[in-house]
Amino acid sequence: MRKLEPDLLPLHIGSIPHTDPQAACALVLENFPQIPTWPQLPRRTFLENMYVQFSEGFPGVVVEGKRIYVDRGRDLDPDLERLYLAYLANDLSYGSLSADYAAGLAAFPQALSASSQQPAAIKGQVTGPISWGLTVVDQDRRPVLYDDILADALAKHLRLKAAWQEEELRKLAPTTMVFIDEPYMSAFGSAHISLNKEQVTTLLEEVFAGITGLKGTHCCGNTDWSVLLSTSAEIISFDTYSYAQAFSLYAEEVRDFLKRGGIIAWGIVPADDEKALMNETVESLVARLHEAMNLLVRKGVTFDDLIHASLITPSCGLRTLSEKAAERAFELTAGVSETMRERYGA
């Protein structure tokens, strides 16, 4: 049994180009009333950059202007001890997100109350350990992930961030979903990343272990989907617009994922190409979504199983778009969902 029946509902990935927290929350609630997502606002401040946003409190972290790094020249032992004590005591207050780093999350309860909506679920997100650890470097520009002590600390740090966030969201709706966003999984298996599957899975599962509601993961590029499909993630979110063919290569793993109650979030609305986005319509995207699903159907995945295990999303966050284009992406996502739900009786 799933914790939530997806019913082809629309869902937002996280970031938008807007800078006013209340207006951003209202926009999300208008377009995604069933499963709203608190909005990340990276253009408001560098503190809401996806790598900075969840760095607050990490041992040795330094944010200077438009740069973030970990200063290993400091004595990190006191901060590491504080992190591990919080982890062992499951002290979720360690993982709190302040309004300076997440204004959309801080504004969300008031916006939801003002809307008088009762959503089926609420979604949050946290940057994943692979992407954070490969992007954030130390003072010598060595990625944090290649330091065994800091990599372990990072996974535990993000676990507490995810758990605290989930606890806050549960005050607003009984069902929650928290996504681990892993854009750098698109480089997994390449010469640019010296990590094996076991290392990746161990780090991801550490963060997932802090989530008791629905666990999701999002990768906006191509990757070895067998890795993510084999984790405890209950929702797999991917860029369907660009990578449907590549995803269909893992039909057997997708079939097993669906059998255990997994949900696919189809990122059918383009999020990184404004021209392509503005040229699309609900009808053209519905046709493209059917083509993507049929790639799996032709390999033995049952169409009904896909329909009953699907959410509709943009292909990624919308931070690189203009506000007008981002709002168009929201409208298209909601429109594709509505058309699919009408067609298939969801």
N, C-alpha and C positions, 0 to 999 in steps of 0.2 A: 504494500500500500504506500502510495506517495503521501508526503506531508501536505502537498498541494496539487490539485489537478490543474495543469497549465492552460488547457482549453484555448490554445492559440491566442492567448492574451498578449498585449503589447508590453514591452519592457524597455527601459532606458539603461544604457551601460554606465553612465556616470557624469562625465565632464561636459560642460557647455560653455560657450564663449561669453555668456552674460556675466555681469559683475555685481548686480544688486541681488543679495541673497533672498529677500522676500519675493521679488519679481521672479527669480529663478524657480523658487519653490512653487509659486502659483502656476507657472508655465508647466512644470512637471505634473502637478496635480490635475491640471486641465486635460492633459493628453494621456496620462497614465493613471486614471483614478483607481483601477483595480489593484495594481502593484506599483506604487510610486517608488522612485529612487531618490535619495537625498542628492542634490546636485553638487558636484565639484566645480569650483570656479577658479581655474588656474590663471585667468587674466586679471582677477581681482588683486592677487598678490602672489609673489614667488613662493610663499609659504603653502600655497595650494597646488603647486606643482606636484604631480603624483608621487615623486620620489622624496620630496620634502615633507609632504602632508603627513606621512606616517613615521617621520623620523624623530619627532618630539620625544625627548627622553632617552634616545639611544646612546649608549656609552661612547663618549668622545666625539659625538657629531658636532659639526660646525657649519653654520649657515652664514655665508658672507656675500652680501649683494645677490648675485645670480649664481652663486656657487654653493654646493654642498659637498662636504667630505668628512671623513673620520680621521681625527688627529690621534694617531697611535703613539705620538711622542709624549702624550700625557700619561699619567698614571691612571689606567682605566679600571684598576681593580675595585675601587669603591663603587663605581657605577655598575660594573658587572655584578658585584655582590648584591647591590640593590635590585637589579633585574632578576637574578636567580632566586632571591628571597621572595620577590613578588610572584614569580613563576611557581615556586614550590608551595606557596600559600594560596595560590590562585587569587591573588589580590588584583582584581580587575581595574581598580583605580589607577594602577600603574599605566594602563593602556588608554587612558582618557585622551580625547581629542579636544583641544581648546578651540574657542571660536576664532582665534587668530589663524588657525590652521584649517578650519573646516566651518566656514560661516554658513554654508548651506545646511549642514547638519544641525548647527545651533538654531537656525531659523525654522527648521522643518516642523517641530512640534506645534508652534504657534500657527504656521501656515495650514497645517492639517486640521487643527482645531477650527480655524476660521472657515475652512471649506466645508465643514460638517460631513465629510466623507468617512466611510468606514471601509477601508481597503481590505482586500482578501489577504494581502501580505505586504510587507515593506522590504525593500532591498537596500543593502549597503554594500560597500566594497573596501578592499584593502589592497595595496600594491603587494605583489607576491615576492617571496624571498629570492627567487632566481633573478627576476628583473631588478629588484632593489639592489641586490648584492653585486650584480654585474655593472650597474650604472653608477652607484656610489663608490667612490674610491677613497683610499687613504691619502695621507699627505705626499706620498711618493707615487700617486696615481695608480696604485695597484688595487683592483677591485676587491671590495670587502669579502666577497664570496670565496676568494682564494685563501683567506685566513681562517683556519678551522675553528678557532675560538670565536671569532666574530661572526662567522657563518651560523654556528650553533646559537649564539646569542641573538642574532637577527631573527631566526625562525621563532624563537621563544618570545622575542619582543613583538613580532607581528601577530603571533597567536594571542597575546594579551590585548593588542589593539583590536583584533577582530572580535574577541570575546566581549570586551567592554562595549564596543559598538553594538553588537547584537543585543546585549542587555538593555541598552538605551532604546533600541528600535522596538524591543518587545513591550515596552511601556505604551507604544502607540498602536500595535497590532499583535494578535496572538501568534501569527505566523511570520517568520522572518527568513530572508535569504541573504547570505553574505558571499560575495564573489571575491576570489583571489585573482587579481588582474596580472597576467603574465605575458606582456608583449614580447619579452626577450626569449620566450620559448620558441619563437620562430627561428632562432639561431641554434637551437639544440641540435647536436649531431654534426655541426659544422666545425671547421678548424678554429673558429673564433671562441668556442666554449669547450673547455676541457673538463666536462662533467659527464658522469655516466648516469644511466637511468636510475640506479639505486640511490645515488646522491640526490638527484632531483626529487624522486618520490619521497625520500626521507624528509627533506626540507618542506615539501608541500604538505605532507601528512602531519607534520608538527603543527602547522598553522590550522589545518582542517580540524585537528583534535580540539581546538578551542571553540569550535562552532557546533552548537547543538541543534540549530534549525537547519534549513536547507543550505547545502554547501555547493557553491558554484565556482567555476573557473572560466576566465575569458582570455583568449589569445586571438589577437587581430591579424596575425600573419599565418603562414603555413608552418606546420610543425609535424613531429612524429606523434600523431594523435593517439597512438596506442598507449603512450605514456600517461596522458591525461585521462583517457578513458578507463585506465586500470586503477586509478586512484579512488578514494572514497567520495569524490565529487559526485553530486547528484544532478548537477546541471552543467552542460558543456556549451559554452557560448563561442561562436566562431564567425569569421567574416565569410558569410555565404556568398555575398556578391562577387567576391574575387576568388574564393578558394573552394567552391563546392566540388569541383572535380577532384582536387587533392584529398578532401575529406572523405569522398566516396571510396577511396582506396582502402579504407579501414572498415568496410561494410560488416565484416564478421565481428569486429570489436564493437561497432555501433549496435549490432543486433544483441550482443550480450549485455551491453550497457542498458538498452531498453528493457530487456528481460528482468533486470534487477531494479526497475523503476526509474531509470534515468530519464532526464528531460534534455531536449536539445533547444537551445536558443538560436534561432536562425537569423543571423545578421544580414538581412537581405537589403537594407536601405544603405546606400553608400555614404560613408562618413568622412572620407579623406579626399574626395574629388568633388568640389563644389559644382563644376560644370556638369559632370555626370549626374549628380543628385538633382539638379534643377531640370534636367532633361527627362527624368523618370516620372512615371505616373503610378498610381495605385495599380492599374491594370497591367502595366508592363512589369512591375515588381512581383505581382501575383503570378504571372506567367513564368518569370525567372525563378521564383520559389518552387513552383511545380517542377520545373526542369531540374532543380537541385535535388529535390526529394526523389524524383524518378531515377536519378543516378544510383541511388541506394536501392530503390525498389527493383531495378534491373539486376541487382546483385543479391536479391533474396530477402531484403528487409521489407516487411509488410507495410503497405501504405497506411492502413488504419493505425498500426502501431506508431508510425511517425506522427500522424495527425493528432492522436490523443496524447502525445508526449512533446508538444511543441509550444514554444513561445516565439514571438516576433520582435526583433530588435533592429536598431541600426548596427552597422558592421563594427563600429567601435565608438569610443567617446567622440564628442563633437567639438572639442576645444579649438580645432584649427579652422573651423568654418566661421563665416559671418553670422551675426545673430539671425538675420533673415533666413539664411540657409539652414541653420540649426532648427529654427522653428518649422521650416519646410520638412526637414527630416523627421521631426516629431509627428507632423501631420500625416506623412506618408506611412510611418510605422503604425500609427493608430488606424489608418485607412486600410492597410494590408491586413491587419488583424481583424478588423470589422468584416471585410469582404470574405476572408477565409472562415470566420466564425459563422457567417450567414450561409456560406456554401456547404459547410460540413456540420452544421447544427450544434456547434459548441455553445 
